[in-house]
């Protein structure tokens, strides 16, 4: 190396180091601002989990189905599987610091998940930068929501999709936190990963049985009742599901319900198409997106998971796909997205701007449509190659 080349190489190394360091610093800085300004809303949703864990420790019921469905505010609302509350009982030992530490743990889960993404380094750092500007992620961390934890699980499956133990563990743990990751086991079956699916079912069953020794069998009955009532109630506060948005816009209950059923049917159809025709990575991305659209309610912070298909698309040159997570800011203009997000109060979704609220399911469906289009392009390319190789 000549003397003239040495400074150039040194500057190149500094530039290469600036991107990862700068992107992580930007994300941590934005999270610090949000957490520092959170006030009483810090760990707002975590307190729901904490309340269920405390009730379990005190021998009280962890579910109040009528309150959760008709009021839906924290603290007091717990809408997650019984094992999740049981797993959080040891966390109560942290006392007053528990909420803040939980929020930091969720931020750490997201960063680890990004580190696991099987994409180029430049794509990984771009995702970190986008995350720093992504309101759903900032909001989820502030509330202590579990989406960053699910992001980590999905990222691990994506990276090690051919390792049955990883897929099985991620699906089992995910389904005991929220029901949507159960689709991972179905995806495993659809893609021929039968051992992974078997491990997922066995691990989830074992963990559920162990948790039931603590929660009691009755907790599962209350949870099933809660899911049934929540799925049919389109007036739940802070609900951005298509049917709920239609109800906000003035549609009759029957019409809104029909729209919600049709929305879930479209998402299910997209799953079947992807499982049949898409490659394994692409079908996984469709599974991630569709898992949030099949069930109700749909929250704006669920859009954290859109960073996964965004990374997949950017990896393939679709840099414009960053619009999917960045568009999450629009929901702030909805009453259920702005008042509840900024002040932490749970206001009535029905009194907000349904147009802004409608952007949440619209973004999910646009991302889903993009992934299906990529499926079509891949099929066409494969057909061209096959015809080109034909004698």
N, C-alpha and C positions, 0 to 999 in steps of 0.2 A: 504494500500500500504506500502510495506517495504522500508527501506532506500535504499536497493540495486535496487529496482524497479524504484524508483523516477528518477534517472539520465537517465535510459533507456527510460522511457516514455517521459522525456524532450527532449532527442535527437530525438525520433521519431516524436515529434511535430515539432521540428525545420526542420527535413527532409521533413515533409509534407508541411510545409510553404515554403520551398525553391523552390519546383517545380513550384507552381503558380507564386511566386514572381520572380523567375529566368527566367521563360519563358516569362513573360510580359516584364521584363527588357531587355531580349535579343531582343525581337521584337522592343521595343521602341528604343533601342540602334542602331539597324540596320536601322530603319526608320530615326533616327537622322543623321546617317552617310550619307544616301542617300540624304536627304533633304539639309544637310549642303553643300554637294558637287554638288548640282544641278545647282547652278549658274543661268544663264538666262533661263534654262529649267524648273525651278520650276513653277509648275502650267501651263505647256505648253499647255495642252488641255483645262484647265480651261479658258485660254484667248480666246479660241474659243467660249465657252459659254458666256463669258463676252462680247465679241464683238457683239454677237447676242442680248444680253440684252441691250447693249448701243445703237445698231441700232434701237431696238424697242422703247427705250426711246426717241430717237431722231426722230422718225417717218420715219425711213429708212427701206428698205427691209432687213430681217435678213438672207435670203438665196441667195447664188450665185451658182446656180446649176452647171453651166459650170465649174467654178473654182473648186468647191468641187470634181467633178467627174474626171476632167482631171489633176488637180494639187494636191489637197488634203492636203495642208499644213496649219498649224496654224501660226499666227492668220488669220482669214478670212473664215475658213471652219467651218460651223455649220451644223451637220447632225442629229439633234435630233428634237423631236416634238416641235411645237410652244409653248405649255404650259410650257415646261422646261425653255425656255428663259424668259417667262413672270414671272415665279417664282423666277428667279435670279435677277430681276431688283432691289429689295430691297438690295441685297447683294452688289450692286455697291456703296452703301453708305460707305462701309469699305475702299474705296480708295485704296492706294498702298498696304495695308496689306491684301487685299481681296484674292489674289492668295495663299499666305502662309496659311492663316486661312482656306481656302477651303481644302487645302491638309491635314491640321490637322483634319478637320472635317471628311474627308474620312477615315483617320486612326481611328478616334473614331467610325465611323460607323462599321468598320470591327471588332473592339474589342467588341462592343455591340452585333454584330451578333454572334461572337463566344460565348459570355456569354449566348445567347439564345439557342444555339444548344442543342437539347434534347439527349445528350449523357452523358456517365460517365465523372466524373471530370478528370480522367487520360487521357481520349481521348481528352477532351477539351484542356488540357495543351499541349498535343502532337501537336494538330493542331496549337496552338500558336507558338510552336517551329518551326514547319514546315513552317509556314507563315513567320517567321523571316528569313528563308533561301529560300523563294519562290520569285524568281525574278519577276514574273508577278504581285504579290502584291506590292512589293517595287516600281516597275516601275509605277504601276497604281496610287499609292499614290503620287509619285513624280510629275507625270503629272497632278494630280487632276482629274483623270478619275473617272467615276461613278460606276465602278464595285463594290467597297466596299459598296456603297449605295444599289446596287442590291443584294449583298450578305446579307446585313441586312434584306432586304425584304423577300428573300427566306428563311432565317433562321427563321424569324418570322412565315412564313407559315408552315414550318416544325414543329415548336414547338406547334403552336396553329391551326393545320390543321382542327380541328373540330369546330373552332370558325368562323362562317361565316363572322363576321365583320372584323376579322383580315385578312382572306384570301381575302375578297373583297377589303379591303383598300390597301393591299400590291399589288394586281393585278392592281388596278386602278392607284395608284401612280407610280408603275413600268412601266406601258405602256405609261404614260405621260413623262417618262424619256427616255425610249428606247422601241422599239416595241416588243422585244423578250419576256418580261414578260406577254404579252397577252396570251401566252400559259397556264398561270396559270388558267385563266378563263375556258379554254377548259379542262384542267385537272380536275377542280372542277366539270364540267358537267360529265366527264367520270367516276368520282368516286362518283357520286350521290350527290354532294354538290351544289344543284341547287340554294339554297338561296345565297350561297357565290358567285356563278357566276352572279346571278341577281344583287347583290350588287356591284360587280365589274363593270359590264356594266353601271349601273345607276350612280355610283360615277365617273367613267371615263367620261361619257357623260356630267355630270354636271360640272366637272372641265374643260373639253374641251370647253364647251359653255362659261363658265366664262372667260377663257383665250382668246377666240375668240373676246370677247368684247374689248380686248386690242390689240391683234395681227392682227385682221381683217381676213375675210374669205380667202383672197388671199394667206395668209401664208400657209394654208393647201394644196392648190393646188401646191404651190412650193415644199412643203415637199413631197407630193406624187410623183411628178416628180423626185425629188432628189432620193427617194428610188428606183424608177424604173430604173433610170440611173446607180445608184451605184450597184444595184444587177446584172446588165448586163455587168458591166465593170470590167474585171478581171485584168486590168493593174493598178488599183488604188494602190498608194504607201502604203507600210506597210500592205499588205493584205496577210494573210496566209490561205485563203480558198483553198480547194483542187483544184478547177479549176484555181485559180491564181497561185498556186505552179506549176501546170502542165504547165501553160503558161511560167513561169520562166524557166522551164526545157526545153523549146523549142517546146512544143506542139503547133499546129495550134490553132487559135482562136476558130474554130468550135469544135475541139477535147476538148479543155479546157472547153468550155461551156458545152459540153456533160458530162464531168467528174463532173462539178459542179452540174448539174441537177441530176446526179446519186447519188452524195453524199447527196444532200438534200432529195432525195427519200429514201435512206437507213435510214437517221435519222428519217424521217416521219414514215417509216415502224416500226422502233424500238419503236416509241411513241405508235403506235397502238397496238403493241404486249404487251407493258408494261401496257397500260391502260386496256387491256383485261385480262391479266393473272397475273400481279404483284400485290402485296399488295400496299396499299395506300402510305406508306412511300417510298417504292422502286420505284413506278411509278412516285412519285414526283422527285426523284433523276434523273430518266431517262428524265423527262421533262426539268429539269434544264440543263442537258448536251445537249440534242437534240436541245433546243431552240437556242443555239449558233451555231449549225451546219446547221440549216435549211436556214439561211440567209447568205448573203455575203455583205460586207467583214467580214472576221474573223481576229481579232487582237490577238497578243500574250498575251496581258494583260487580255483578256477575261478568261484566265485560272485561274484567281482568284476564279471563281465559282466552279472549280474542287475541292476546299477544302471542299465543302459541301458533295458530294458523297464520298470523301476520309474519312471524319468523319464517315459517315454511314457504310462504309466498315470496317474501323478500329474497330468500335464498335462491329462488328461481327467477330472479330479475324483476319481480312485480313490486318494485319499491313503493309504488303508489298505495300499496295495501296498508301502509301506516295510517291511512285515513280512518280505518276501522276503529282502532283504539282511541285515536285522537278525537274522533267525533263524540266520544263519551261526554265531553264538556257540555254538549247541547242540552242534555237532560237537566242541567242546573237551572234552565229556564222554565222547567216544569215546577209547579208548586211542590210536588212530592219529591222532586230532586233538589230544589233550592232551599226551601225552608227547613226541611228535615235534614238536609246535608250540612247546612251552615250552622243552624241553631241547635241541631240535634233533636228537635222536637218532631214527633210523628204527626204530621198534619194530614188532612183528608186529601187523598189523591184525586177525588172527584172534583175538587175545587180548583185544580191546577190547569195548566196549559196542556191540553191533550196533544197538541201538535208537537211540542217539545218532547213530551213523554213518548210519542209514537216513534221517535228516532231510535229509541233503544231496541225494540224488536226489529225495526227496519235495518239497523246496522248488522244485527245478527243474521237476518235473512240475506242481506247483500253479501256478507262474508260466506254464507252457506252456498249462495248461488255462484259465487266466484270459484269456490272449491269444486262444485259440480261442473263448471265450465272447464276447469283444469282437468277433470276426469275425462270430459269429452275430447279435449285436445290430446291427452295422453292416448286415448283409444284410437284417435285418428292417426297419430304418429306411429303407433304399433301396427295399424292396418297398412299404412304406406310401406313400412319396413317389410312386412310380410309379403305384400304384393311385389315389392322390389326384389325379394329373394326368390320369388316363385320362378320356376323354369319356363 
